Amino acid sequence: MRWLVVHPGPSFSVADMHTGWVEALRALGEDVYTYNLDDRLLFYDSTMIKVGEDADGSDVFRKALSREQAIQLAANGILSACYRIWPGVILFISAFFTPPQLLDIMRARGHKIVLLHSEAP
């Protein structure tokens, strides 16, 4: 079966869970693809744009996107990955940064979705 395993975003314990699940599924002979949400969040959240110069002529920058915009852009690529790969199962580890409407779209197109909730309040 073809799997898409979505990275949780944070690089601490949940990232280890992602790695473990990917390795385990591959060891079982499954066809596993990964979505690097962590790298995409970092990229979109750290993108800066020049907004001018200060009094001494130094460039002044600000973040190009709000946190919410960065999360949305990083997560939107999950849909692109789904329709390039067309997985039978999409496994989200923790799903911290997954907008609920993306899950609705994937379900409407017949994908099986597994949410592995690993963090307790």
C-alpha distances in whole Angstrom, upper triangle without the diagonal:
4,6,10,12,16,19,22,24,27,27,28,27,24,23,23,20,18,18,18,15,13,15,14,10,11,13,10,9,6,6,8,11,14,17,20,22,25,26,26,28,30,31,32,34,36,37,40,43,46,49,52,54,56,60,60,58,54,51,50,46,44,41,39,37,37,35,33,33,31,29,28,28,26,23,24,22,18,19,19,16,14,16,15,12,11,8,6,8,11,12,16,18,22,22,25,25,23,25,25,25,22,20,22,21,17,17,20,17,15,12,12,13,14,17,18,22,24,27,30,33
4,7,10,13,16,19,22,24,25,26,25,22,21,21,19,16,17,17,14,12,14,14,10,10,14,12,10,6,5,6,8,11,13,17,19,21,22,22,25,27,27,28,30,32,33,37,39,43,45,48,51,53,57,56,54,51,48,46,43,41,37,36,34,34,32,30,30,28,26,25,25,22,20,20,18,15,15,16,12,11,12,12,8,8,5,5,7,9,11,14,17,20,19,23,23,21,23,23,23,19,18,20,19,15,16,18,16,14,11,11,12,13,16,18,21,23,26,29,32
4,6,10,13,15,18,21,21,23,22,18,17,18,16,13,14,14,11,9,12,12,9,10,13,12,11,7,6,5,6,8,11,14,16,18,20,20,21,24,25,25,27,29,30,34,37,40,43,46,48,50,54,54,52,48,45,44,40,38,34,33,31,31,29,27,27,25,23,22,22,19,17,18,16,13,14,14,11,10,12,12,9,9,5,6,5,6,7,11,13,16,16,19,19,17,20,20,20,17,15,18,17,13,15,17,15,14,10,10,10,10,13,14,18,19,22,26,28
4,6,10,13,15,18,19,20,20,16,15,17,15,11,13,14,11,9,13,14,11,12,15,15,14,11,9,6,5,5,7,11,12,15,16,16,18,20,21,22,23,26,27,30,33,37,39,42,44,46,50,50,48,45,42,40,36,34,31,29,27,27,25,24,23,21,19,19,18,16,14,14,12,9,11,12,8,7,11,11,8,8,6,8,6,5,6,8,11,14,13,17,16,14,17,17,18,14,13,16,15,12,14,17,15,14,10,10,10,10,12,13,17,18,21,24,27
4,6,9,12,15,15,17,16,13,11,13,11,8,10,11,8,7,11,12,10,11,15,15,15,12,11,7,6,5,6,9,10,12,14,15,16,18,20,20,22,24,25,29,32,36,38,41,43,45,49,49,47,43,40,39,35,33,29,28,26,26,23,22,22,20,18,18,18,15,13,15,13,10,13,14,10,10,14,14,11,12,10,11,8,6,5,6,8,11,11,14,14,13,16,17,18,15,14,17,17,14,16,19,17,17,13,12,10,9,10,11,14,15,18,21,24
4,6,9,12,13,15,15,11,10,13,11,8,10,13,11,10,13,15,13,15,18,18,18,15,14,11,9,6,5,7,7,9,12,12,12,15,16,17,18,21,22,26,29,32,34,38,40,41,45,45,43,40,37,35,32,29,26,25,22,22,19,19,19,17,14,15,15,11,10,12,11,8,11,13,10,11,14,15,13,14,12,14,11,7,6,5,6,9,8,11,10,10,13,14,16,13,12,16,16,13,16,19,18,18,14,13,11,10,10,11,13,14,16,20,22
4,6,8,9,11,12,8,7,10,9,6,9,11,10,10,13,15,14,16,18,20,20,17,16,13,11,7,6,6,5,6,9,10,11,13,15,16,16,18,20,24,27,31,33,36,38,39,43,43,41,38,35,33,30,27,24,24,21,21,18,18,18,16,13,15,15,11,10,14,12,10,14,15,13,14,18,17,16,17,15,17,14,11,9,7,6,9,8,10,10,10,14,16,18,15,15,19,19,17,19,22,21,21,18,17,14,13,12,11,13,13,15,18,20
4,6,8,10,10,7,6,10,9,7,10,13,12,13,16,17,17,19,21,22,23,20,20,16,14,11,9,9,7,7,11,11,10,12,15,16,15,18,20,24,27,30,32,36,37,38,42,42,41,37,35,33,29,26,23,23,20,20,16,16,17,15,12,14,15,12,11,14,14,12,16,17,15,16,20,20,19,20,18,19,16,13,10,7,5,6,6,6,7,9,13,15,17,15,15,18,19,17,19,22,22,22,19,18,15,13,11,10,10,10,11,15,17
4,6,9,11,8,7,11,12,10,12,15,15,15,18,20,20,21,24,25,26,23,22,18,16,12,10,8,5,4,8,9,7,9,12,12,12,14,17,20,23,27,29,32,34,35,38,38,37,33,31,29,25,23,19,20,17,17,13,14,15,12,10,13,13,10,10,14,13,13,16,17,16,18,21,21,20,22,20,22,19,16,14,10,9,9,8,7,7,10,13,16,18,16,17,20,21,19,22,25,24,25,22,21,18,17,14,14,13,13,13,17,18
4,6,8,7,6,10,11,11,12,15,16,16,19,20,21,22,24,26,27,25,24,20,19,15,13,11,9,6,10,11,9,10,13,14,13,15,18,21,25,28,30,33,34,35,38,38,37,33,31,29,26,23,20,21,19,18,14,16,17,14,12,16,16,13,14,17,17,16,20,21,20,21,25,25,24,25,23,25,22,19,16,13,10,10,10,9,10,13,16,19,21,19,20,23,24,23,25,28,28,28,25,24,20,19,16,15,14,13,12,15,16
4,7,7,5,8,10,10,11,13,15,15,17,19,20,21,23,25,26,24,24,20,19,15,14,11,11,7,10,13,11,11,14,16,15,16,19,22,26,29,31,34,35,35,39,38,37,34,31,30,27,25,22,23,21,21,17,19,20,17,15,19,19,15,16,20,19,18,22,23,21,23,26,26,25,26,24,26,23,20,17,15,12,12,13,12,13,16,19,22,24,22,23,26,27,25,27,30,30,30,27,26,22,20,18,16,16,14,14,17,19
4,6,6,7,9,10,11,13,15,16,17,19,21,22,23,25,27,25,25,22,21,17,17,14,14,11,14,16,15,14,18,19,18,19,22,25,29,32,34,37,37,38,41,41,40,36,34,32,29,27,25,26,24,23,20,21,23,20,18,21,22,19,19,23,22,21,25,26,24,25,29,29,27,29,26,28,24,21,18,16,12,12,14,13,15,18,21,23,26,24,24,28,29,27,29,32,32,32,28,27,23,21,18,16,15,12,12,15,17
4,5,5,7,9,10,11,13,15,16,17,19,20,21,23,25,24,24,21,20,17,17,16,15,13,16,19,17,17,21,22,21,22,26,29,32,35,37,40,41,41,45,44,44,40,38,36,33,31,28,29,27,26,22,23,25,22,20,23,24,20,20,24,23,22,25,27,24,25,29,29,27,28,25,26,23,20,17,15,11,11,14,13,16,18,21,23,26,24,24,27,28,27,28,31,31,31,27,25,22,19,16,13,13,10,10,13,15
4,5,5,6,9,10,11,12,14,15,17,18,20,21,23,21,22,18,18,15,14,13,12,11,15,16,15,16,19,21,20,22,25,28,31,35,36,39,41,41,45,45,44,40,38,36,32,30,27,28,25,24,20,21,23,20,18,20,21,18,17,21,20,18,22,23,21,22,25,26,24,25,22,23,19,17,13,11,7,7,10,10,13,15,18,20,23,21,20,24,25,23,24,27,28,27,23,21,18,15,13,10,10,7,8,12,15
4,5,5,6,9,10,11,12,14,16,17,18,20,22,20,20,16,15,12,12,11,11,9,12,14,14,14,17,19,18,20,23,26,30,33,35,38,39,40,44,43,42,38,36,34,31,29,26,27,25,24,20,21,22,19,17,20,20,17,16,20,19,17,21,22,19,21,24,24,22,23,21,22,19,16,13,11,8,10,12,12,13,15,19,21,23,21,21,24,25,23,25,28,28,27,23,22,19,16,15,12,13,11,12,16,18
4,5,5,6,9,10,11,12,14,15,16,18,20,19,20,16,16,14,15,13,14,12,15,18,17,18,21,23,22,23,26,30,33,36,39,41,43,43,47,46,45,41,39,38,34,33,29,30,28,28,24,25,26,23,21,24,24,20,20,23,22,20,24,25,22,23,26,26,24,25,22,23,20,18,15,13,10,12,14,15,17,19,22,24,26,24,23,27,28,25,27,30,30,29,25,23,20,18,16,13,14,11,13,17,19
4,5,5,6,9,10,10,12,14,15,16,19,17,18,15,15,13,14,14,14,14,17,19,18,19,22,24,23,25,28,31,35,38,40,43,45,45,49,48,47,44,41,40,36,34,31,31,29,28,25,25,26,24,21,23,24,20,19,22,21,19,22,24,21,21,25,25,22,23,20,21,17,15,12,11,7,9,12,14,16,17,21,22,24,22,21,24,25,23,24,27,27,26,22,20,17,14,13,10,11,9,11,15,18
4,5,5,6,9,10,11,12,14,16,17,15,15,12,12,9,11,11,11,11,14,16,16,17,20,21,21,23,26,29,33,36,38,41,43,44,48,47,46,42,40,38,35,32,29,29,27,26,23,23,24,21,19,21,21,17,16,19,18,16,19,20,17,18,21,21,19,20,17,18,15,13,9,9,6,9,11,13,14,15,19,20,22,20,19,22,23,20,22,25,24,23,20,18,15,13,12,10,12,11,13,17,20
4,6,5,6,9,10,11,12,14,16,15,15,12,12,10,12,11,13,13,15,17,18,18,21,23,23,24,27,30,34,37,39,42,44,45,48,48,46,43,40,39,36,34,31,31,29,29,26,26,27,24,21,23,23,19,19,22,20,18,21,22,18,20,23,22,19,21,18,19,17,15,12,12,10,13,15,16,18,18,22,24,26,23,22,26,26,23,25,28,27,26,22,20,18,16,15,13,15,14,16,20,23
4,5,5,6,9,10,10,12,14,14,15,12,14,12,15,15,16,16,18,21,21,22,24,26,26,28,30,34,37,41,43,46,47,48,52,51,50,46,44,42,39,37,34,34,32,32,28,29,30,27,24,26,26,23,22,24,23,20,23,24,21,21,25,24,21,22,19,20,17,16,13,13,11,14,16,18,20,20,24,25,27,25,23,27,27,24,25,29,28,26,22,20,18,16,15,13,15,13,16,19,23
4,5,5,6,8,10,11,13,11,12,10,12,11,13,14,16,16,19,20,21,22,25,26,26,28,30,34,37,41,43,46,48,49,53,52,51,47,45,43,40,38,34,34,32,31,28,28,29,26,23,25,25,21,20,23,21,18,21,22,19,18,22,22,18,19,16,16,13,12,9,10,9,12,14,17,19,18,22,22,25,22,20,24,24,21,22,25,24,23,19,17,15,12,13,10,13,13,16,19,23
4,6,5,6,9,10,11,9,10,7,8,8,11,12,14,15,17,19,20,21,23,25,26,27,29,33,36,39,42,45,47,48,52,51,49,46,43,42,38,37,33,33,31,31,28,28,28,25,23,24,24,20,19,21,19,17,19,20,16,17,20,19,16,17,14,15,13,12,10,11,11,14,16,18,19,19,22,23,25,22,20,24,24,20,22,25,24,22,18,17,16,14,14,13,16,16,19,22,25
4,6,5,6,9,10,10,11,9,11,11,14,15,18,18,19,22,23,24,25,28,28,30,32,35,38,42,45,47,49,50,54,53,51,48,45,44,41,39,36,36,34,34,31,31,31,29,26,28,27,24,23,25,23,20,23,23,20,20,23,22,19,20,17,18,16,15,13,15,14,17,19,21,22,22,26,27,29,25,24,28,27,24,25,29,27,25,22,20,19,17,18,16,19,18,21,24,27
4,5,5,6,9,9,11,10,13,13,16,18,20,20,22,24,25,26,28,30,31,32,34,38,41,45,47,50,52,53,57,56,55,51,48,47,44,42,38,38,36,36,33,33,33,31,28,29,29,26,24,26,24,22,24,25,21,21,24,23,20,21,17,17,15,15,13,15,14,17,19,22,24,23,27,27,29,26,24,27,28,24,25,28,27,25,21,19,18,16,17,15,18,17,20,23,27
4,5,5,7,5,8,7,10,12,15,17,19,20,22,23,25,26,28,29,31,32,34,38,41,44,47,50,52,53,57,56,55,51,48,47,44,42,38,38,35,35,32,32,32,30,27,28,28,24,23,25,22,19,21,22,18,18,21,20,16,17,14,13,12,12,11,14,14,17,19,22,23,22,25,25,27,24,22,25,25,21,22,25,23,21,18,16,15,14,15,14,18,18,21,25,28
4,5,5,5,7,6,10,11,15,17,20,21,22,24,25,27,28,30,31,32,34,38,41,44,47,50,52,53,57,56,54,51,48,47,44,42,38,38,36,36,34,33,33,31,28,29,28,25,24,25,23,20,22,22,18,18,21,20,16,17,14,15,14,14,14,16,16,20,21,24,25,24,27,28,29,26,24,27,27,23,24,27,25,23,20,18,18,17,19,18,21,21,24,28,31
4,5,7,10,10,13,15,19,20,23,23,25,27,28,29,31,33,34,35,37,41,44,47,50,53,54,56,59,59,57,53,51,50,46,45,41,41,39,39,36,36,36,34,31,32,32,28,27,29,26,24,26,26,22,22,25,23,20,21,18,18,17,18,16,19,18,22,24,26,27,27,30,31,32,29,27,30,30,26,27,30,28,26,23,21,21,19,21,19,23,22,25,28,32
4,6,9,10,14,16,20,22,24,25,27,28,30,31,33,34,36,37,39,43,45,49,52,55,56,58,62,61,59,56,53,52,48,47,43,42,40,40,37,37,37,35,32,33,33,29,28,29,27,24,26,26,22,22,24,23,19,20,16,16,15,17,15,19,19,22,24,27,28,27,30,30,31,28,26,29,29,25,25,28,26,24,21,19,19,18,20,19,22,22,26,29,32
4,7,9,13,15,19,21,24,25,26,28,30,31,32,34,35,37,38,42,45,48,51,54,56,58,61,61,59,55,52,51,48,46,43,42,40,40,38,37,37,35,32,32,32,29,27,28,26,23,24,24,21,20,22,21,17,18,15,14,14,16,16,19,20,24,25,28,28,27,30,30,31,28,26,29,28,24,25,28,25,23,20,19,20,19,21,21,24,24,28,31,34
4,6,10,12,16,19,21,23,24,25,27,29,30,31,33,35,36,39,42,46,48,51,53,55,59,58,56,53,50,49,45,44,40,39,37,37,35,34,34,31,29,29,29,26,24,25,22,20,21,21,17,16,19,18,14,14,11,11,11,13,13,16,17,21,22,25,25,24,27,27,27,24,22,25,24,20,21,24,22,19,16,15,16,15,18,18,22,22,26,29,32
4,7,10,14,17,19,21,22,23,25,27,27,29,31,32,33,37,40,43,46,49,51,53,57,56,54,51,48,47,43,41,38,37,35,35,33,32,32,29,27,27,26,23,22,22,20,17,18,18,14,14,16,14,10,12,9,10,10,12,13,16,17,21,21,24,24,23,25,26,26,23,21,24,23,19,20,23,20,18,15,15,16,16,19,19,23,23,27,30,33
4,7,10,13,16,18,18,19,21,23,24,25,27,29,30,34,36,40,42,46,48,50,53,53,51,47,44,43,40,38,34,33,31,32,29,29,28,26,24,24,23,20,19,20,17,14,16,16,12,12,15,13,10,11,9,10,10,10,10,13,14,18,18,21,21,20,23,23,24,20,19,22,21,18,19,22,20,18,15,14,14,14,16,16,20,21,24,27,30
4,7,10,13,15,15,16,18,20,20,22,24,26,26,30,33,36,39,42,44,46,50,49,47,44,41,40,36,35,31,30,28,29,27,26,25,23,21,21,20,17,16,17,14,11,13,13,9,10,12,11,8,10,9,11,11,10,10,12,14,17,17,19,19,18,20,21,22,18,18,21,19,16,19,21,19,18,15,15,14,15,16,17,20,21,24,27,30
4,6,9,11,12,13,15,17,17,19,20,22,23,27,30,33,36,39,41,43,47,46,44,41,38,37,33,31,28,27,25,26,23,23,22,20,18,18,17,14,13,15,12,10,13,12,9,11,13,12,10,12,11,13,12,10,9,10,11,15,14,16,15,15,18,20,20,17,17,20,19,16,19,21,19,19,16,16,14,14,15,15,18,18,21,24,27
4,6,9,9,9,11,14,14,15,17,19,20,24,26,30,32,36,38,40,43,43,41,38,35,33,30,28,24,23,21,22,20,19,19,16,14,15,13,10,10,11,8,7,10,10,7,10,13,12,11,13,12,15,13,10,10,10,11,14,12,14,13,12,15,17,18,14,15,18,17,15,18,20,19,19,16,16,14,15,15,15,17,18,20,24,26
4,5,6,7,9,10,11,13,14,16,17,21,24,27,30,33,35,37,40,40,38,35,32,30,27,25,22,21,19,20,18,18,17,14,13,14,13,9,10,12,10,9,13,13,10,13,16,15,14,17,16,19,17,13,13,12,12,14,13,14,12,13,16,18,19,16,17,21,20,18,21,23,22,23,19,20,17,17,16,17,18,18,20,23,25
4,6,5,6,9,10,10,12,14,15,19,22,26,28,31,33,35,39,39,37,33,30,29,25,23,19,19,16,17,14,14,14,11,9,11,10,6,7,10,9,8,12,13,11,14,16,16,16,18,17,19,17,14,13,10,11,12,10,10,9,10,13,16,17,14,15,19,18,17,20,22,21,22,19,19,17,16,15,15,16,17,18,21,22
4,5,5,6,9,10,11,12,14,18,21,25,27,30,32,33,37,37,35,31,29,27,24,22,18,18,16,17,14,15,15,12,10,13,12,9,10,13,12,12,16,16,15,17,20,20,19,21,20,23,20,17,15,13,12,13,12,11,10,12,15,18,20,17,18,22,22,20,23,26,25,26,23,22,20,19,17,17,17,17,17,21,22
4,6,5,6,9,10,11,12,16,19,23,25,28,30,31,35,35,33,29,26,25,22,20,17,17,16,17,15,16,15,12,11,14,12,9,11,14,12,13,16,16,15,18,20,19,19,22,21,24,22,19,18,16,15,16,15,15,13,15,17,21,22,19,21,24,23,22,25,27,26,27,24,25,22,22,20,20,21,21,21,24,25
4,5,5,6,8,10,11,15,17,21,23,27,29,30,34,34,32,29,26,24,20,19,15,14,13,14,12,13,12,9,9,10,8,5,8,10,9,11,14,13,13,16,18,18,18,20,20,23,21,18,18,15,16,16,14,14,11,13,15,18,19,16,18,21,20,20,23,25,24,26,23,24,21,21,20,20,21,21,22,25,26
4,5,5,6,8,10,14,17,20,22,26,28,29,33,33,31,28,25,23,19,17,13,13,11,12,9,10,10,6,6,9,8,5,8,11,11,12,15,16,16,18,21,20,21,23,22,25,23,19,18,15,15,15,13,12,9,11,13,17,18,16,18,21,21,21,24,26,25,27,24,24,21,21,19,20,20,20,20,23,23
4,6,5,6,8,12,15,19,21,24,26,27,31,30,29,25,22,21,17,15,12,13,12,13,11,13,12,9,10,13,11,9,12,14,14,15,19,19,18,21,23,23,23,26,25,28,26,22,21,18,18,18,16,14,12,15,17,21,22,20,22,25,25,24,27,29,29,30,27,28,25,24,22,22,22,22,21,24,25
4,6,5,6,10,13,16,19,22,24,26,29,29,27,24,21,19,16,14,11,11,11,13,12,14,12,8,10,12,10,8,12,14,13,15,18,17,18,21,22,22,23,25,25,28,26,23,22,20,20,20,18,17,14,16,18,22,22,20,23,26,25,24,28,29,29,30,28,29,26,26,24,25,25,25,25,28,28
4,6,5,9,12,15,17,21,23,25,29,29,27,24,20,19,15,13,9,8,7,9,9,10,8,5,8,9,7,7,11,12,12,15,17,17,17,20,22,22,23,25,25,28,27,23,23,20,20,20,18,16,13,15,16,20,20,18,21,24,23,23,26,28,27,29,27,28,25,26,24,25,25,25,25,27,27
4,6,9,12,15,17,20,22,23,27,27,26,23,20,17,14,11,8,8,7,8,6,9,9,5,8,11,10,9,12,14,15,17,20,20,20,23,25,25,26,28,28,30,28,24,24,21,20,20,18,15,13,15,16,20,21,20,22,25,24,25,28,29,30,31,29,29,26,26,24,25,24,24,23,26,25
4,6,10,13,15,18,20,21,25,25,23,20,17,15,11,10,7,8,8,10,10,13,12,9,12,14,13,12,15,17,17,20,22,22,22,25,27,27,28,30,30,33,31,27,26,24,23,23,21,19,16,19,20,24,25,23,26,28,28,28,31,33,33,34,32,33,30,30,27,28,27,27,26,28,28
4,7,10,13,16,18,20,24,24,22,18,15,14,10,9,6,6,7,10,11,13,11,9,13,14,12,12,16,17,17,20,22,21,22,25,27,26,28,30,30,34,32,28,28,25,25,25,23,21,18,20,21,25,25,23,26,29,28,28,32,33,32,35,32,33,31,31,29,30,29,30,29,31,31
4,7,9,12,14,16,20,20,18,15,12,10,6,5,4,5,8,11,13,15,13,12,15,17,15,16,19,20,20,23,25,25,26,29,30,30,31,34,34,37,35,32,32,29,29,28,26,24,21,23,24,27,28,26,30,32,31,32,35,36,36,38,36,37,34,35,33,33,33,33,31,34,33
4,6,9,12,14,18,19,16,14,10,8,5,6,6,5,9,12,15,17,15,14,18,19,17,18,21,22,22,25,27,26,28,31,31,31,33,35,36,39,38,34,34,32,32,31,29,27,24,26,26,29,29,28,31,33,32,33,36,37,37,40,38,39,37,37,35,36,36,36,35,37,36
4,6,8,11,15,15,13,11,7,6,4,7,9,9,13,15,18,20,18,18,21,22,20,22,25,25,26,29,31,30,31,34,35,35,37,39,40,43,42,38,38,35,36,35,33,30,27,29,29,33,33,32,35,37,36,37,40,41,41,43,41,43,40,41,39,40,39,39,38,40,39
4,7,10,13,15,12,11,8,6,5,7,10,10,13,15,18,21,19,19,22,23,22,24,27,27,28,31,32,32,33,36,37,37,39,41,42,45,44,40,40,37,37,36,34,31,28,30,30,34,33,33,36,38,37,38,41,42,42,45,43,44,42,42,40,41,40,41,39,41,40
4,7,10,11,9,8,6,5,7,10,13,13,17,19,22,24,22,22,26,27,25,27,30,30,31,34,36,35,37,40,40,40,42,44,45,49,47,43,43,41,41,40,37,35,32,34,34,37,37,37,40,41,40,42,45,45,46,48,47,48,45,46,44,45,44,44,42,44,43
4,7,8,5,5,4,5,8,12,15,16,20,22,24,27,25,25,29,30,28,30,33,33,34,37,39,38,40,43,43,43,45,47,48,51,50,46,46,43,43,42,40,37,34,37,36,40,40,40,43,44,44,45,48,49,49,51,49,51,48,48,46,47,46,46,44,46,44
4,6,5,6,6,6,10,13,16,18,21,23,25,28,27,27,30,32,30,31,35,35,36,39,41,40,42,45,46,45,47,49,50,53,51,48,47,44,44,42,41,38,35,38,38,41,42,41,44,46,46,47,50,51,51,53,51,52,50,50,47,48,46,46,44,46,44
4,6,7,10,10,14,16,20,22,25,26,29,32,31,30,34,35,34,35,39,39,40,43,45,44,46,49,50,49,51,53,54,57,55,52,51,48,47,46,44,41,39,42,42,45,45,45,48,50,49,51,54,54,55,57,55,56,53,54,51,51,50,50,47,49,47
4,6,9,11,14,17,21,23,26,28,30,33,32,31,35,36,35,36,39,40,40,43,45,44,46,49,50,49,51,53,54,57,55,52,51,48,47,46,45,42,40,42,43,46,47,46,49,51,50,51,55,55,55,58,56,57,54,54,52,52,50,50,48,50,48
4,6,9,13,16,19,21,24,26,29,31,30,29,33,34,33,34,37,38,38,41,43,42,43,46,47,46,49,51,52,55,53,50,49,47,46,45,43,41,38,41,41,45,45,44,47,49,48,49,52,53,53,56,54,55,52,52,50,50,49,49,47,49,48
4,6,10,13,17,18,22,24,26,29,27,26,30,32,30,31,34,35,35,38,40,39,40,43,44,44,46,48,49,52,50,47,46,43,43,42,40,37,35,38,38,42,42,41,44,46,46,46,50,51,50,53,51,52,49,49,47,47,46,45,44,46,45
4,7,10,13,15,18,20,23,26,24,23,27,28,26,27,31,31,32,35,37,36,37,40,41,40,42,45,45,49,47,43,43,40,40,39,37,35,32,35,35,39,39,38,41,43,42,43,46,47,47,49,47,48,46,46,44,44,43,43,41,44,42
4,7,11,12,16,17,20,23,21,21,24,26,24,25,29,29,30,33,35,34,36,39,40,39,41,43,44,47,45,42,41,38,38,37,35,32,30,32,32,36,36,35,39,40,40,41,44,45,45,47,45,46,44,44,41,42,41,41,39,41,39
4,7,9,12,14,16,19,18,17,20,22,21,22,25,26,26,29,31,31,32,35,36,36,37,40,40,43,41,38,37,34,34,33,31,28,26,28,28,32,32,32,35,37,36,37,40,41,41,44,41,43,40,40,38,38,37,37,36,38,36
4,6,9,10,13,16,14,14,17,19,18,19,22,23,24,27,29,29,30,33,34,34,36,38,38,41,39,35,35,32,31,30,28,25,23,25,25,29,29,29,32,34,33,34,37,38,39,41,39,40,37,37,35,35,34,34,33,35,33
4,6,7,9,12,11,10,14,15,14,15,19,20,21,23,25,25,27,29,30,31,32,34,34,37,35,32,31,28,28,27,24,22,19,22,22,25,26,25,28,30,30,31,34,35,35,37,35,36,33,34,31,32,31,31,29,32,30
4,7,10,12,9,9,13,14,12,14,17,17,18,21,23,23,24,27,28,28,30,32,33,36,34,30,30,27,28,27,24,22,19,21,20,24,24,23,27,28,27,29,32,33,33,35,33,35,32,33,31,32,31,32,30,33,32
4,6,8,6,6,9,10,10,11,14,15,16,19,20,21,23,25,26,27,28,30,30,33,31,28,27,24,25,24,21,19,16,17,17,20,20,20,23,25,24,26,29,29,30,32,30,32,29,30,27,29,28,29,27,30,28
4,5,5,6,9,10,11,12,14,15,18,20,21,22,24,26,27,28,30,31,31,33,31,27,27,24,24,22,20,17,14,16,15,19,19,19,22,24,24,25,28,29,30,32,30,31,28,29,26,27,26,27,25,27,26
4,5,5,6,9,10,11,12,14,16,18,20,21,22,24,26,27,28,29,29,31,28,25,24,21,20,19,16,13,11,13,13,17,18,18,20,22,23,24,26,28,28,30,28,29,25,26,23,24,22,23,21,23,22
4,5,5,6,9,10,11,12,15,16,18,19,21,22,24,25,26,27,27,29,27,23,23,19,20,18,15,12,10,11,10,14,14,15,17,19,19,21,23,24,25,27,26,26,23,24,21,23,21,23,21,23,22
4,5,5,6,9,10,11,13,15,16,17,19,21,22,23,25,26,26,29,27,23,23,20,21,20,17,15,11,12,11,15,15,15,18,19,19,21,23,24,25,27,25,27,24,25,23,24,24,25,24,26,25
4,5,5,6,9,10,12,14,16,16,18,20,21,22,24,25,25,27,25,22,22,19,19,18,15,13,10,12,12,16,16,15,18,20,20,21,24,25,25,27,25,26,23,24,22,23,22,23,22,25,24
4,6,5,6,9,11,12,14,15,16,18,20,21,22,23,23,25,22,19,18,15,16,15,12,10,6,8,8,12,13,12,15,17,17,18,20,22,23,24,22,23,20,20,18,19,19,20,19,22,21
4,6,5,6,9,10,12,13,15,16,18,19,21,21,21,24,22,18,18,16,17,16,13,12,8,8,7,11,11,10,13,15,14,16,18,19,20,22,20,22,19,20,18,20,20,22,22,24,24
4,5,5,7,10,11,11,13,15,17,17,19,20,21,24,22,19,19,17,19,18,15,14,11,11,10,14,13,12,15,17,16,17,20,21,21,23,21,23,20,22,20,22,22,24,24,27,26
4,6,6,8,10,11,12,14,16,16,18,19,19,22,20,16,17,14,15,16,13,12,9,9,10,14,14,12,15,17,16,16,19,21,21,22,20,21,19,19,18,19,20,21,21,24,25
4,5,6,8,10,10,12,14,15,16,17,17,19,17,13,14,12,13,14,10,10,7,6,7,11,11,8,11,13,13,13,16,17,17,19,17,18,15,16,15,17,17,19,20,23,23
4,5,6,7,9,10,12,13,15,15,16,19,18,14,16,14,16,17,13,14,11,9,9,11,10,8,11,13,11,12,15,16,16,18,16,18,16,18,17,20,20,23,23,26,26
4,5,5,6,9,10,11,12,13,14,17,16,13,15,14,16,17,14,15,12,11,12,14,13,10,13,15,13,12,16,17,16,18,16,18,16,18,18,20,21,23,24,27,28
4,5,5,6,9,10,10,11,11,14,13,10,11,11,13,15,12,14,11,9,11,12,12,8,10,13,11,10,13,15,14,15,13,14,12,14,14,16,18,20,22,25,26
4,5,5,6,9,10,10,11,14,13,11,13,13,16,18,14,16,14,11,11,12,11,7,9,11,8,8,11,12,11,13,11,14,13,15,16,19,21,23,24,27,28
4,5,5,6,9,10,12,15,15,13,15,15,18,20,17,19,16,14,15,16,14,11,13,15,12,11,15,15,13,15,14,16,16,18,19,21,23,26,27,30,31
4,6,5,6,8,9,12,12,10,13,13,16,18,16,18,16,14,16,17,16,12,13,16,13,11,15,16,14,15,13,15,14,16,17,19,22,24,25,29,30
4,6,5,5,6,9,10,8,11,13,16,18,16,19,17,14,15,16,15,11,11,13,11,8,11,13,10,11,9,11,11,14,16,18,21,23,25,28,30
4,6,5,8,11,12,12,15,16,20,22,19,22,20,17,18,18,16,13,14,15,11,10,13,13,10,12,10,14,14,17,19,22,24,27,29,32,33
4,6,9,12,14,13,16,17,20,23,21,23,21,19,20,21,19,16,17,18,15,13,16,17,13,15,13,16,17,19,21,23,26,28,30,33,35
4,6,9,11,11,14,16,18,21,20,22,21,19,20,21,20,16,16,18,16,13,15,17,13,14,12,14,15,17,19,21,24,26,28,32,34
4,7,9,9,13,15,19,21,19,23,21,18,20,19,18,15,14,16,13,10,12,13,10,10,8,11,12,15,18,20,23,26,28,31,33
4,5,7,10,13,16,19,17,21,20,17,19,19,18,15,14,16,14,10,12,14,11,10,7,9,10,12,15,17,20,23,25,28,31
4,7,10,13,16,19,18,22,21,19,20,19,19,16,14,16,15,11,11,13,11,9,6,6,9,11,14,16,20,22,25,28,31
4,6,10,13,15,15,18,19,16,18,17,17,14,12,14,14,10,10,14,12,10,6,5,6,7,11,13,16,18,22,24,27
4,6,10,12,11,15,15,12,15,14,15,12,10,13,12,9,10,13,12,11,7,6,5,6,8,11,14,16,19,22,24
4,6,9,9,13,14,12,15,14,16,13,11,14,15,12,13,16,16,14,10,9,6,5,6,7,11,13,16,19,21
4,6,5,9,10,9,12,12,14,12,10,14,15,12,13,17,17,16,13,11,8,6,5,6,8,10,13,16,18
4,6,8,10,10,14,14,17,15,13,17,18,16,17,21,21,20,16,14,11,8,6,5,7,7,10,13,16
4,6,9,9,12,13,16,15,13,17,19,17,18,21,22,21,18,16,12,10,7,5,5,6,7,10,12
4,5,5,9,10,13,11,10,14,15,14,15,18,19,19,16,15,11,10,7,8,7,9,10,13,14
4,6,9,10,14,13,13,16,18,17,18,21,22,22,20,19,15,14,10,11,9,10,10,12,13
4,6,9,12,11,12,15,16,16,17,20,21,22,19,19,15,15,12,13,12,14,13,16,16
4,6,8,7,8,11,12,12,14,16,17,18,16,16,12,13,10,12,12,15,15,17,18
4,6,6,7,9,11,12,13,15,17,18,16,17,14,15,13,15,15,17,17,19,19
4,5,5,7,9,10,11,13,15,16,15,15,12,13,12,15,14,18,18,19,19
4,5,5,6,9,10,11,13,15,14,15,13,15,14,18,18,21,21,23,23
4,5,5,6,9,10,11,13,12,13,11,13,13,16,17,20,21,23,24
4,5,5,6,9,10,11,9,10,8,10,10,14,15,18,19,21,22
4,6,5,6,9,10,10,11,10,13,13,17,18,21,22,24,25
4,5,5,6,9,9,11,11,14,15,19,20,23,25,27,27
4,5,5,7,6,8,8,11,13,16,18,22,23,26,27
4,5,5,5,7,7,11,12,16,18,22,24,25,27
4,5,8,10,11,15,16,20,22,25,27,29,30
4,6,9,11,15,17,21,23,26,28,30,32
4,7,9,13,16,19,22,25,27,29,31
4,6,10,13,16,19,22,24,27,28
4,7,10,13,16,19,22,24,26
4,7,10,13,16,18,20,23
4,6,9,12,15,18,20
4,6,9,12,14,16
4,6,9,12,15
4,6,8,11
4,7,10
4,7
4
